């Protein structure tokens, strides 16, 4: 999968601007509820509108979802860093081991009085 980051606005999620199709009973109810609350001029309800209403009316649902997503993302980032460090060591074990030894020596040396 390739992404052209020059064309992506990292501050804005395009999914938030998508219109929601009421193709299930729950979606139909939710779209109608949000539509009544937000009263969009064009009559279309977006994902962003639903998030705003859910955050205001049902935070005890949305907050744990956001927290879980954050924790999983943070954990994945730590796993990626560990895997990258391991890959660097495997790619060049002699140089990496030598650097690790120098760092260890620098850390364990005591200053003479």
Residue frames as a rotation matrix with the C-alpha (Angstrom) as fourth column:
UNK 1
0.585 0.811 0.000 0.00
0.811 -0.585 0.000 0.00
0.000 0.000 -1.000 0.00
UNK 2
-0.582 -0.793 0.179 1.43
0.804 -0.594 -0.021 3.35
0.123 0.132 0.984 -1.00
UNK 3
0.577 0.731 -0.364 0.31
0.774 -0.632 -0.043 6.78
-0.261 -0.257 -0.930 0.16
UNK 4
-0.178 -0.573 0.800 1.33
0.680 -0.659 -0.321 10.09
0.711 0.487 0.507 -1.34
UNK 5
-0.014 0.156 -0.988 1.78
0.972 -0.229 -0.050 12.11
-0.234 -0.961 -0.148 1.85
UNK 6
-0.943 -0.319 -0.096 2.23
0.283 -0.919 0.274 15.35
-0.175 0.231 0.957 -0.09
UNK 7
-0.635 0.761 0.133 -1.46
-0.155 -0.295 0.943 15.15
0.757 0.578 0.305 -1.04
UNK 8
0.100 0.653 -0.751 -2.77
0.712 0.480 0.513 14.11
0.695 -0.586 -0.416 2.38
UNK 9
-0.056 -0.025 0.998 -3.73
-0.525 -0.849 -0.051 16.70
0.849 -0.527 0.035 4.97
UNK 10
-0.544 -0.268 -0.795 -2.66
0.364 0.778 -0.512 14.99
0.756 -0.568 -0.326 8.19
UNK 11
-0.974 0.212 0.078 -4.74
-0.178 -0.509 -0.842 17.38
-0.139 -0.834 0.534 10.28
UNK 12
-0.146 0.973 -0.179 -8.00
-0.936 -0.195 -0.295 16.40
-0.322 0.124 0.939 8.59
UNK 13
-0.752 -0.001 0.659 -9.53
0.045 0.998 0.053 12.95
-0.658 0.070 -0.750 8.27
UNK 14
-0.801 0.437 -0.408 -11.51
-0.564 -0.324 0.760 12.74
0.200 0.839 0.506 5.00
UNK 15
-0.693 0.557 -0.459 -13.70
0.502 0.829 0.247 9.99
0.518 -0.059 -0.854 6.45
UNK 16
-0.663 0.424 -0.618 -15.26
0.497 -0.368 -0.786 12.54
-0.560 -0.828 0.033 8.80
UNK 17
-0.605 0.396 -0.690 -16.79
-0.578 -0.815 0.038 14.38
-0.548 0.422 0.722 5.82
UNK 18
-0.939 0.253 -0.231 -18.40
-0.005 0.664 0.747 11.25
0.343 0.703 -0.623 4.31
UNK 19
-0.190 0.955 0.229 -22.17
-0.939 -0.245 0.243 11.04
0.288 -0.169 0.943 4.27
UNK 20
-0.849 -0.040 0.527 -23.70
-0.307 0.848 -0.432 8.16
-0.429 -0.529 -0.732 6.18
UNK 21
-0.492 0.691 -0.530 -26.13
-0.521 0.254 0.815 5.92
0.698 0.677 0.235 4.30
UNK 22
-0.289 0.499 0.817 -28.98
-0.883 0.190 -0.429 4.65
-0.369 -0.845 0.386 6.44
UNK 23
-0.188 0.135 -0.973 -28.75
-0.733 0.641 0.230 1.08
0.654 0.756 -0.022 5.16
UNK 24
-0.632 0.111 -0.767 -29.50
0.478 0.834 -0.274 -0.68
0.609 -0.540 -0.581 8.47
UNK 25
0.438 0.892 -0.113 -32.14
0.610 -0.203 0.766 -0.10
0.660 -0.405 -0.633 11.09
UNK 26
0.336 -0.393 -0.856 -29.62
0.839 -0.288 0.462 1.24
-0.428 -0.873 0.233 13.61
UNK 27
-0.747 -0.652 0.130 -28.01
0.626 -0.625 0.466 3.58
-0.223 0.429 0.875 11.07
UNK 28
-0.284 0.732 0.619 -31.41
0.527 -0.420 0.739 4.83
0.801 0.536 -0.266 10.00
UNK 29
0.675 0.533 -0.510 -32.31
0.699 -0.243 0.673 5.65
0.235 -0.811 -0.536 13.60
UNK 30
0.049 -0.770 -0.636 -28.91
0.787 -0.363 0.500 7.27
-0.615 -0.525 0.588 14.27
UNK 31
-0.769 -0.307 0.560 -28.91
0.620 -0.569 0.540 9.34
0.153 0.763 0.628 11.06
UNK 32
0.124 0.900 0.417 -32.43
0.517 -0.417 0.747 10.58
0.847 0.123 -0.517 11.83
UNK 33
0.646 0.075 -0.760 -31.51
0.756 -0.201 0.623 11.38
-0.106 -0.977 -0.186 15.43
UNK 34
-0.339 -0.874 -0.347 -28.36
0.720 -0.479 0.502 13.28
-0.605 -0.080 0.792 14.43
UNK 35
-0.605 0.182 0.775 -30.20
0.639 -0.470 0.610 14.99
0.475 0.864 0.168 11.57
UNK 36
0.514 0.856 0.043 -32.80
0.602 -0.396 0.693 16.30
0.610 -0.331 -0.720 14.00
UNK 37
0.520 -0.400 -0.755 -30.09
0.699 -0.309 0.645 17.51
-0.491 -0.863 0.119 16.41
UNK 38
-0.449 -0.877 -0.170 -27.75
0.554 -0.422 0.717 19.08
-0.701 0.227 0.676 13.83
UNK 39
0.593 0.797 -0.115 -30.27
0.328 -0.370 -0.869 20.12
-0.735 0.477 -0.481 11.17
UNK 40
-0.520 -0.849 0.097 -27.79
0.417 -0.153 0.896 20.13
-0.746 0.506 0.433 8.26
UNK 41
-0.228 0.417 -0.880 -28.69
-0.587 -0.780 -0.218 22.52
-0.777 0.467 0.422 5.42
UNK 42
-0.482 -0.025 -0.876 -28.34
-0.843 0.285 0.456 19.88
0.238 0.958 -0.159 2.71
UNK 43
0.564 0.806 0.179 -30.06
-0.819 0.520 0.240 17.20
0.100 -0.282 0.954 4.81
UNK 44
0.479 -0.480 -0.735 -27.02
0.014 0.842 -0.540 14.92
0.878 0.249 0.410 4.75
UNK 45
0.895 -0.208 0.395 -25.50
-0.409 -0.024 0.912 13.62
-0.180 -0.978 -0.106 7.97
UNK 46
0.295 -0.881 -0.369 -21.73
-0.507 0.183 -0.842 13.11
0.810 0.436 -0.393 8.07
UNK 47
0.262 -0.339 -0.904 -19.60
0.636 0.764 -0.102 10.86
0.725 -0.548 0.416 10.25
UNK 48
-0.772 -0.608 0.184 -18.26
0.309 -0.612 -0.728 13.98
0.556 -0.505 0.661 11.97
UNK 49
-0.267 0.768 0.582 -21.78
-0.702 -0.569 0.429 15.07
0.660 -0.294 0.691 12.94
UNK 50
0.630 0.487 -0.604 -22.48
-0.025 0.790 0.612 11.65
0.776 -0.371 0.510 14.43
UNK 51
-0.175 -0.786 -0.594 -19.24
0.748 0.286 -0.599 11.80
0.640 -0.549 0.538 16.45
UNK 52
-0.790 -0.100 0.605 -20.11
-0.181 -0.905 -0.386 15.25
0.586 -0.414 0.697 17.78
UNK 53
0.176 0.945 0.276 -23.58
-0.733 -0.061 0.677 14.12
0.657 -0.321 0.682 18.87
UNK 54
0.566 -0.021 -0.824 -22.27
0.324 0.925 0.199 10.86
0.758 -0.379 0.531 20.36
UNK 55
-0.532 -0.832 -0.154 -19.59
0.528 -0.185 -0.829 12.77
0.661 -0.523 0.538 22.31
UNK 56
-0.686 0.328 0.650 -22.21
-0.542 -0.826 -0.156 15.12
0.486 -0.459 0.744 23.72
UNK 57
0.230 0.961 0.154 -25.04
-0.883 0.139 0.448 12.63
0.409 -0.239 0.881 24.34
UNK 58
0.987 0.136 -0.087 -23.23
-0.104 0.947 0.304 9.34
0.124 -0.291 0.949 25.01
UNK 59
0.315 -0.945 0.085 -19.64
-0.847 -0.321 -0.423 9.99
0.427 0.061 -0.902 26.17
UNK 60
0.097 -0.260 0.961 -19.60
-0.754 0.610 0.242 6.83
-0.649 -0.748 -0.137 28.31
UNK 61
0.811 0.128 0.571 -19.68
0.255 0.802 -0.540 4.87
-0.527 0.583 0.618 25.04
UNK 62
0.898 -0.403 0.176 -17.32
0.042 -0.320 -0.947 6.97
0.438 0.858 -0.270 22.95
UNK 63
0.501 -0.740 0.448 -14.60
-0.860 -0.483 0.164 7.61
0.095 -0.468 -0.879 25.55
UNK 64
0.303 -0.426 0.853 -13.70
-0.322 0.796 0.512 3.94
-0.897 -0.430 0.104 26.25
UNK 65
0.822 0.024 0.570 -13.64
0.497 0.460 -0.736 3.33
-0.280 0.887 0.366 22.50
UNK 66
0.800 -0.540 0.262 -11.21
-0.256 -0.701 -0.665 6.22
0.543 0.465 -0.699 21.98
UNK 67
0.398 -0.657 0.640 -9.08
-0.864 -0.033 0.503 5.15
-0.309 -0.753 -0.580 24.95
UNK 68
0.515 -0.155 0.843 -8.83
0.104 0.988 0.119 1.58
-0.851 0.026 0.525 23.69
UNK 69
0.894 -0.159 0.419 -7.86
0.421 -0.019 -0.907 2.80
0.152 0.987 0.050 20.23
UNK 70
0.660 -0.673 0.333 -5.17
-0.652 -0.734 -0.191 5.07
0.373 -0.091 -0.923 21.70
UNK 71
0.338 -0.527 0.779 -3.70
-0.664 0.453 0.595 2.33
-0.667 -0.719 -0.197 23.89
UNK 72
0.652 -0.060 0.756 -3.62
0.412 0.865 -0.286 -0.15
-0.637 0.498 0.589 21.00
UNK 73
0.891 -0.321 0.323 -1.94
0.155 -0.453 -0.878 2.43
0.428 0.832 -0.354 18.74
UNK 74
0.513 -0.711 0.482 0.64
-0.854 -0.479 0.202 3.27
0.087 -0.515 -0.853 21.40
UNK 75
0.396 -0.318 0.862 1.36
-0.280 0.851 0.443 -0.43
-0.875 -0.417 0.248 21.98
UNK 76
0.822 -0.061 0.567 1.75
0.527 0.463 -0.713 -0.98
-0.219 0.884 0.413 18.23
UNK 77
0.794 -0.562 0.232 4.19
-0.357 -0.739 -0.571 1.93
0.492 0.370 -0.788 18.01
UNK 78
0.314 -0.689 0.653 6.33
-0.858 0.089 0.506 0.40
-0.407 -0.719 -0.563 20.78
UNK 79
0.513 -0.073 0.856 6.25
0.192 0.981 -0.031 -2.98
-0.837 0.180 0.517 19.01
UNK 80
0.931 -0.140 0.336 7.31
0.315 -0.151 -0.937 -1.29
0.182 0.979 -0.097 15.75
UNK 81
0.584 -0.758 0.291 10.24
-0.774 -0.628 -0.081 0.46
0.244 -0.178 -0.953 17.46
UNK 82
0.243 -0.474 0.846 11.39
-0.553 0.649 0.522 -2.82
-0.797 -0.595 -0.105 19.04
UNK 83
0.684 0.059 0.727 11.09
0.453 0.747 -0.486 -4.65
-0.572 0.662 0.484 15.71
UNK 84
0.914 -0.367 0.175 13.03
-0.078 -0.581 -0.810 -1.89
0.399 0.727 -0.559 13.94
UNK 85
0.370 -0.807 0.460 15.82
-0.920 -0.250 0.302 -2.05
-0.129 -0.535 -0.835 16.54
UNK 86
0.304 -0.204 0.931 15.96
-0.131 0.959 0.253 -5.82
-0.944 -0.199 0.265 16.22
UNK 87
0.881 0.065 0.468 16.07
0.439 0.252 -0.863 -5.58
-0.174 0.966 0.193 12.40
UNK 88
0.740 -0.663 0.112 18.96
-0.562 -0.702 -0.437 -3.10
0.369 0.261 -0.892 12.60
UNK 89
0.189 -0.672 0.716 20.87
-0.789 0.331 0.518 -5.46
-0.585 -0.663 -0.468 14.89
UNK 90
0.460 0.055 0.886 20.26
0.263 0.945 -0.195 -8.43
-0.848 0.323 0.420 12.59
UNK 91
0.985 -0.047 0.167 21.25
0.148 -0.276 -0.950 -6.40
0.091 0.960 -0.265 9.53
UNK 92
0.257 -0.937 0.237 24.63
-0.209 -0.294 -0.933 -5.41
0.943 0.190 -0.272 11.02
UNK 93
0.885 0.233 -0.403 25.30
0.286 0.410 0.866 -7.40
0.367 -0.882 0.296 14.19
UNK 94
0.029 -0.956 -0.291 29.03
0.964 0.104 -0.245 -6.59
0.265 -0.274 0.925 14.45
UNK 95
-0.620 -0.248 0.744 28.66
0.221 -0.965 -0.138 -2.83
0.752 0.079 0.654 14.22
UNK 96
0.323 0.842 0.431 25.54
-0.320 -0.332 0.887 -2.78
0.891 -0.424 0.162 16.38
UNK 97
0.758 -0.092 -0.645 27.14
0.559 0.599 0.572 -4.99
0.334 -0.795 0.506 19.03
UNK 98
-0.326 -0.945 -0.017 30.28
0.869 -0.292 -0.399 -2.84
0.372 -0.145 0.917 19.03
UNK 99
-0.412 0.262 0.872 28.20
-0.142 -0.964 0.223 0.34
0.900 -0.032 0.435 19.47
UNK 100
0.686 0.725 -0.059 26.23
-0.104 0.178 0.979 -1.28
0.720 -0.665 0.198 22.28
UNK 101
0.384 -0.641 -0.664 29.48
0.879 0.474 0.051 -2.27
0.283 -0.603 0.746 24.01
UNK 102
-0.623 -0.639 0.451 30.85
0.512 -0.769 -0.382 1.30
0.591 -0.007 0.807 23.79
UNK 103
-0.005 0.713 0.701 27.64
-0.376 -0.651 0.660 2.74
0.927 -0.260 0.271 25.19
UNK 104
0.806 0.309 -0.505 27.67
0.270 0.567 0.778 0.20
0.527 -0.764 0.374 28.01
UNK 105
-0.066 -0.920 -0.387 31.29
0.945 0.068 -0.321 1.06
0.321 -0.387 0.864 28.85
UNK 106
-0.606 -0.131 0.784 30.53
0.093 -0.991 -0.094 4.76
0.790 0.016 0.613 28.88
UNK 107
0.363 0.861 0.355 27.63
-0.362 -0.220 0.906 4.23
0.858 -0.458 0.232 31.22
UNK 108
0.855 0.032 -0.518 29.42
0.372 0.658 0.655 1.94
0.361 -0.752 0.551 33.67
UNK 109
-0.164 -0.982 0.088 32.69
0.629 -0.173 -0.758 3.90
0.760 -0.069 0.646 34.00
UNK 110
0.721 0.297 -0.626 33.25
0.686 -0.439 0.580 5.71
-0.103 -0.848 -0.520 37.25
UNK 111
0.665 -0.479 0.573 35.02
-0.101 -0.818 -0.567 9.03
0.740 0.319 -0.592 37.42
UNK 112
0.021 -0.756 -0.654 38.34
0.869 0.338 -0.362 9.09
0.495 -0.560 0.664 39.20
UNK 113
0.875 0.318 -0.364 38.73
0.477 -0.692 0.542 11.53
-0.079 -0.648 -0.757 42.06
